[in-house]
Amino acid sequence: MFPLGGYVKILDEHVDKITSNYRHCTFNNKSIIQKAAIISTGPIANFLLGISVYWIVFIINIPSVRFIIEDIKLDTVAAIANIFPGMELKSIDGIKTPDWNSVRLILMSKIAESKLILSLSLKGSDKLITKIINLTTWKFNPNTQGLLLSIGIVPVSSKISSVISKVLPGLSGERSGLQSGDKIISINRGKLNVWTPIIWLIHSSPNKLLQLDVERNKQLISLTLIPDSKNEKSGETIGFAGIQFLLMPLKDQYKIVEQYDLCDAFLQARDKTYQLIKLTLNIISKLIIGDFKLSNWSGPVSLAKSAIRFAESNIIHYLMFITLISVNLSVVNLLPLPLLDGGRLLFLLIKKN
């Protein structure tokens, strides 16, 4: 009854001692079609779970954020394509992008592609403008920057402010003299903006001296911070200071809610599941031919981690996380590789022929 993964052991005379009364029930005595049906039930169940949960989510509602561009970084592929702040992204290569999460999913599948065709609208206008982004010079490193930032786009979204909400005891933030309520104005005399998030600066500076200009009680003071370091599972060393920042809420004008009736919700669930399947297959194919590096896989993984964090307060994001995992499992399990269900189906096909 608990929604946890498990393994179903198949009754087989080759590995189990079977009495004559149960021999007709064993897997090895079934027809090839029956064996294929049994093997396929796992991936099919994952697929059906994914589309069913999406169906429920679209009936309840999905809180999302419109993909409106807040800023464009100079000398990036987006700037070269003459995209500017205030535009709202409507579709990528003909695929509708109602929110920024859908944009991120599509961009993951476009790694190693040569171009992007964007349809955008100006503020207060329904007229669509087509822009082509040349991706031949696009370089994406998930360890140093986000997917959208690497293209040169900052969408309107909830952001972390430079005001400290909490300082954890015993860590470098407290040792530097930072206090709750402090507002960090600059780091190493560089003004903070959307392109230099504080957390990224700290993460990229383990054991390095950072000169902070801090506003406290309407007075400007200077402090020195040397972030502590820790090793990630990936082998990367990052910095951390044990400080938390206030989250700036997003204005209602940028929020949207996707909600449909029973029939339309099912169609939306079908389309969304299809997009996830295409994305997974696209990434797997690029991994095989070498266009996609395993290090880039942190994109979907980080998306899942974000969903887990949201699960603490939002059941919708938790359900979407379940769907993401289920659909990916259904696709990966059907790959024609040994030990996977797809490999067993392949062997059945070879045996039949």
C-alpha positions as CSV (number, residue, x, y, z in Angstrom):
1,M,0.0,0.0,0.0
2,F,3.0,2.3,0.4
3,P,4.1,4.1,-2.9
4,L,7.6,2.7,-2.7
5,G,9.7,0.8,-5.3
6,G,10.0,-2.9,-5.1
7,Y,11.1,-6.1,-6.9
8,V,8.7,-8.9,-8.0
9,K,10.5,-12.2,-8.0
10,I,9.4,-14.4,-11.0
11,L,8.6,-18.0,-10.3
12,D,11.0,-20.0,-12.5
13,E,12.0,-23.7,-12.5
14,H,15.5,-22.8,-13.4
15,V,16.1,-21.1,-10.1
16,D,13.4,-22.4,-7.8
17,K,12.3,-25.9,-6.7
18,I,8.8,-26.2,-8.1
19,T,6.3,-29.0,-7.4
20,S,4.3,-30.5,-10.2
21,N,1.2,-28.7,-8.9
22,Y,2.7,-25.3,-9.7
23,R,4.7,-26.1,-12.8
24,H,2.0,-24.6,-15.1
25,C,2.4,-21.2,-13.2
26,T,6.1,-20.9,-13.8
27,F,7.5,-18.2,-16.1
28,N,9.6,-20.6,-18.1
29,N,6.5,-22.5,-19.1
30,K,4.7,-19.5,-20.4
31,S,4.5,-18.6,-24.1
32,I,6.8,-15.9,-25.6
33,I,3.9,-13.5,-25.8
34,Q,2.9,-14.2,-22.2
35,K,6.6,-13.7,-21.1
36,A,6.7,-10.4,-23.0
37,A,3.5,-9.2,-21.4
38,I,4.9,-10.1,-17.9
39,I,8.2,-8.3,-18.5
40,S,6.5,-5.2,-19.9
41,T,4.2,-4.7,-16.9
42,G,6.9,-2.8,-14.9
43,P,7.6,-0.1,-17.5
44,I,3.9,0.1,-18.5
45,A,3.0,0.6,-14.8
46,N,5.6,3.4,-14.5
47,F,4.2,5.0,-17.7
48,L,0.6,4.8,-16.5
49,L,1.5,6.1,-13.1
50,G,3.2,9.1,-14.7
51,I,0.4,10.0,-17.0
52,S,-2.2,9.4,-14.3
53,V,-0.5,11.7,-11.8
54,Y,-0.1,14.4,-14.4
55,W,-3.8,14.0,-15.2
56,I,-4.6,14.6,-11.5
57,V,-2.2,17.5,-11.3
58,F,-3.8,19.3,-14.3
59,I,-7.3,18.8,-12.8
60,I,-6.2,20.3,-9.5
61,N,-4.0,23.0,-10.9
62,I,-0.3,23.7,-11.5
63,P,1.0,27.0,-10.1
64,S,3.6,28.3,-12.6
65,V,5.5,31.4,-13.6
66,R,5.3,33.1,-17.0
67,F,8.6,33.1,-18.9
68,I,9.2,36.8,-19.1
69,I,12.7,37.9,-19.7
70,E,14.1,40.2,-17.0
71,D,17.6,40.7,-18.3
72,I,19.9,39.7,-21.1
73,K,23.7,39.4,-20.6
74,L,25.9,41.1,-23.1
75,D,28.1,39.0,-25.5
76,T,25.9,35.9,-25.1
77,V,24.0,33.9,-27.8
78,A,20.8,35.5,-26.6
79,A,22.2,39.1,-26.9
80,I,23.5,38.3,-30.4
81,A,20.1,37.1,-31.4
82,N,18.7,40.6,-30.5
83,I,16.5,39.4,-27.6
84,F,15.9,42.0,-25.0
85,P,14.2,42.4,-21.6
86,G,10.5,42.5,-21.4
87,M,9.9,39.8,-24.0
88,E,7.8,36.8,-23.1
89,L,8.8,33.4,-24.5
90,K,5.8,31.6,-26.1
91,S,7.5,28.6,-27.8
92,I,10.8,26.9,-28.7
93,D,11.1,25.1,-32.1
94,G,7.3,25.1,-32.2
95,I,6.8,23.6,-28.8
96,K,4.7,25.7,-26.5
97,T,6.4,27.0,-23.3
98,P,3.7,28.2,-20.9
99,D,6.2,28.5,-18.0
100,W,9.9,28.6,-17.3
101,N,10.1,25.0,-16.2
102,S,8.9,23.8,-19.6
103,V,11.6,26.1,-21.1
104,R,14.3,24.4,-19.0
105,L,13.2,20.9,-20.0
106,I,13.3,21.8,-23.7
107,L,16.7,23.5,-23.4
108,M,18.1,20.3,-21.8
109,S,17.2,18.4,-25.1
110,K,18.9,21.1,-27.2
111,I,22.4,20.6,-25.9
112,A,24.7,20.0,-28.9
113,E,22.0,21.4,-31.3
114,S,23.0,24.1,-33.8
115,K,20.1,26.5,-33.3
116,L,17.0,27.5,-31.4
117,I,13.9,29.1,-33.0
118,L,12.1,31.2,-30.4
119,S,8.6,32.8,-30.7
120,L,8.3,35.8,-28.4
121,S,5.9,38.5,-27.7
122,L,6.4,42.1,-26.5
123,K,4.8,43.4,-23.3
124,G,1.1,44.2,-24.0
125,S,1.1,42.7,-27.5
126,D,-0.1,39.4,-28.9
127,K,2.0,39.7,-32.0
128,L,4.7,37.0,-32.2
129,I,8.3,37.7,-33.1
130,T,10.6,35.0,-34.3
131,K,14.2,35.0,-33.1
132,I,16.9,32.4,-34.1
133,I,19.6,31.7,-31.5
134,N,22.9,30.2,-32.9
135,L,24.0,27.5,-30.6
136,T,27.3,26.6,-32.3
137,T,29.3,28.7,-29.8
138,W,27.1,27.9,-26.8
139,K,29.0,26.3,-23.9
140,F,27.1,25.0,-20.9
141,N,28.9,24.0,-17.7
142,P,26.4,22.9,-15.0
143,N,29.0,23.3,-12.3
144,T,29.6,27.0,-12.9
145,Q,26.3,28.4,-14.2
146,G,22.7,27.6,-14.7
147,L,21.2,26.5,-18.0
148,L,19.4,29.7,-18.8
149,L,22.2,32.0,-17.6
150,S,24.6,30.1,-20.0
151,I,22.5,31.3,-22.9
152,G,22.4,34.8,-21.5
153,I,18.8,35.0,-20.2
154,V,17.5,35.8,-16.8
155,P,13.7,35.1,-16.5
156,V,11.5,36.8,-14.0
157,S,11.3,34.5,-11.0
158,S,11.6,34.4,-7.2
159,K,15.1,35.5,-6.2
160,I,17.3,35.3,-3.2
161,S,17.9,38.8,-1.8
162,S,21.2,40.0,-0.4
163,V,19.7,40.4,3.1
164,I,20.8,37.7,5.6
165,S,18.0,36.0,7.4
166,K,20.0,33.6,9.5
167,V,23.7,32.9,10.5
168,L,24.4,29.4,11.5
169,P,26.7,29.1,14.6
170,G,30.3,27.9,14.3
171,L,30.8,28.4,10.6
172,S,32.7,31.0,8.5
173,G,29.8,33.4,8.2
174,E,29.6,33.8,12.0
175,R,33.4,34.0,12.3
176,S,33.5,36.8,9.8
177,G,31.1,38.9,11.9
178,L,28.0,38.7,9.7
179,Q,24.7,39.0,11.5
180,S,21.0,38.5,10.8
181,G,19.6,41.6,9.0
182,D,22.9,42.5,7.3
183,K,22.6,43.4,3.7
184,I,25.6,42.5,1.5
185,I,26.2,45.4,-0.9
186,S,29.3,44.2,-2.8
187,I,31.9,41.3,-2.8
188,N,35.5,42.2,-3.7
189,R,34.3,45.7,-4.6
190,G,32.0,44.2,-7.3
191,K,28.4,45.3,-7.2
192,L,25.9,42.5,-6.9
193,N,23.3,42.0,-9.7
194,V,21.4,39.2,-11.4
195,W,24.5,37.8,-13.0
196,T,26.5,37.5,-9.8
197,P,24.3,35.6,-7.3
198,I,25.8,35.7,-3.8
199,I,25.4,31.9,-3.3
200,W,27.3,31.2,-6.5
201,L,30.1,33.5,-5.5
202,I,30.4,31.8,-2.2
203,H,30.2,28.3,-3.7
204,S,33.0,29.1,-6.2
205,S,35.3,30.5,-3.5
206,P,36.2,27.7,-1.0
207,N,39.0,28.8,1.4
208,K,39.4,32.1,-0.6
209,L,39.3,35.5,1.0
210,L,36.2,37.6,0.1
211,Q,36.0,41.3,1.0
212,L,32.4,42.2,1.9
213,D,30.8,45.6,2.0
214,V,27.8,45.3,4.3
215,E,25.0,47.6,5.3
216,R,24.0,47.3,9.0
217,N,21.7,49.7,10.7
218,K,22.0,52.2,7.8
219,Q,25.8,52.2,8.2
220,L,28.3,50.7,5.7
221,I,31.0,48.3,7.2
222,S,33.7,46.1,5.7
223,L,34.1,42.5,6.7
224,T,36.3,39.6,5.5
225,L,34.8,36.2,4.7
226,I,36.7,33.0,4.0
227,P,34.1,30.4,3.0
228,D,34.6,26.9,4.5
229,S,35.0,24.1,2.0
230,K,33.3,20.7,1.5
231,N,33.6,18.0,-1.1
232,E,30.5,17.1,-3.2
233,K,29.8,13.5,-4.3
234,S,30.9,14.6,-7.8
235,G,34.4,15.3,-6.5
236,E,34.0,19.1,-6.8
237,T,35.0,21.3,-3.8
238,I,32.6,24.1,-3.1
239,G,32.5,26.9,-0.5
240,F,29.8,27.5,2.1
241,A,29.5,30.1,4.8
242,G,26.5,28.9,6.9
243,I,24.3,31.9,6.1
244,Q,20.8,32.1,4.7
245,F,19.2,34.9,2.7
246,L,15.7,36.2,2.5
247,L,13.6,35.1,-0.5
248,M,12.0,37.9,-2.5
249,P,8.4,37.0,-3.3
250,L,7.2,37.0,-6.9
251,K,4.6,39.5,-8.0
252,D,1.1,38.1,-8.8
253,Q,1.2,39.5,-12.3
254,Y,3.9,36.9,-13.2
255,K,2.1,34.0,-11.8
256,I,-0.2,31.7,-13.7
257,V,-2.3,28.6,-12.9
258,E,-2.9,25.8,-15.3
259,Q,-6.2,24.0,-14.6
260,Y,-8.3,22.0,-17.0
261,D,-11.5,19.9,-17.1
262,L,-11.3,16.1,-17.2
263,C,-10.9,15.7,-20.9
264,D,-8.5,18.6,-21.5
265,A,-6.5,17.6,-18.4
266,F,-5.9,14.1,-19.9
267,L,-4.8,15.6,-23.2
268,Q,-2.4,17.9,-21.4
269,A,-1.1,14.9,-19.3
270,R,-0.6,12.9,-22.5
271,D,1.4,15.7,-24.2
272,K,3.5,16.4,-21.1
273,T,4.3,12.7,-20.7
274,Y,5.2,12.5,-24.4
275,Q,7.6,15.5,-24.0
276,L,9.3,13.8,-21.0
277,I,9.7,10.6,-23.0
278,K,11.2,12.5,-26.0
279,L,13.6,14.4,-23.6
280,T,14.8,11.2,-22.0
281,L,15.4,9.4,-25.3
282,N,17.1,12.5,-26.7
283,I,19.5,12.8,-23.8
284,I,20.3,9.0,-23.9
285,S,21.0,9.2,-27.7
286,K,23.3,12.1,-27.2
287,L,25.1,10.3,-24.3
288,I,25.7,7.4,-26.7
289,I,27.2,9.5,-29.5
290,G,29.1,11.7,-27.1
291,D,27.3,15.0,-27.7
292,F,26.0,15.0,-24.1
293,K,28.4,14.6,-21.1
294,L,27.5,12.8,-17.9
295,S,28.4,16.0,-16.0
296,N,25.5,17.7,-17.9
297,W,23.1,15.3,-16.3
298,S,23.0,17.4,-13.2
299,G,20.4,19.5,-15.1
300,P,17.5,17.0,-14.7
301,V,18.8,15.9,-11.4
302,S,18.9,19.4,-10.0
303,L,15.3,19.8,-11.3
304,A,14.3,16.8,-9.3
305,K,16.1,18.1,-6.2
306,S,14.2,21.4,-6.5
307,A,10.9,19.4,-6.7
308,I,11.9,17.6,-3.5
309,R,12.5,20.9,-1.7
310,F,9.1,22.2,-2.8
311,A,7.5,19.0,-1.6
312,E,7.8,20.2,2.0
313,S,5.1,22.8,1.3
314,N,3.6,22.0,-2.1
315,I,2.0,18.7,-2.9
316,I,1.7,19.6,-6.6
317,H,5.5,19.8,-7.0
318,Y,5.9,16.6,-5.2
319,L,3.5,14.8,-7.6
320,M,5.3,16.3,-10.5
321,F,8.6,14.9,-9.1
322,I,7.0,11.4,-8.9
323,T,5.9,11.8,-12.6
324,L,9.4,12.8,-13.7
325,I,11.0,9.8,-12.0
326,S,8.3,7.3,-13.2
327,V,8.4,8.3,-16.8
328,N,12.2,8.2,-16.8
329,L,12.1,4.7,-15.3
330,S,9.7,3.5,-17.9
331,V,11.9,4.7,-20.7
332,V,15.2,3.5,-19.2
333,N,13.8,0.1,-18.3
334,L,12.8,-0.5,-21.9
335,L,16.4,0.1,-23.3
336,P,17.7,-3.1,-25.0
337,L,20.4,-3.7,-22.4
338,P,21.1,-6.8,-20.3
339,L,19.5,-6.8,-16.8
340,L,16.9,-4.3,-18.0
341,D,13.4,-5.3,-19.1
342,G,14.2,-4.1,-22.6
343,G,17.1,-6.5,-22.7
344,R,14.9,-9.4,-21.7
345,L,12.4,-8.4,-24.3
346,L,15.2,-8.3,-26.9
347,F,16.3,-11.8,-26.0
348,L,12.7,-13.0,-26.3
349,L,12.5,-11.5,-29.8
350,I,15.8,-13.2,-30.8
351,K,14.5,-16.5,-29.4
352,K,11.2,-16.2,-31.3
353,N,13.1,-15.6,-34.6
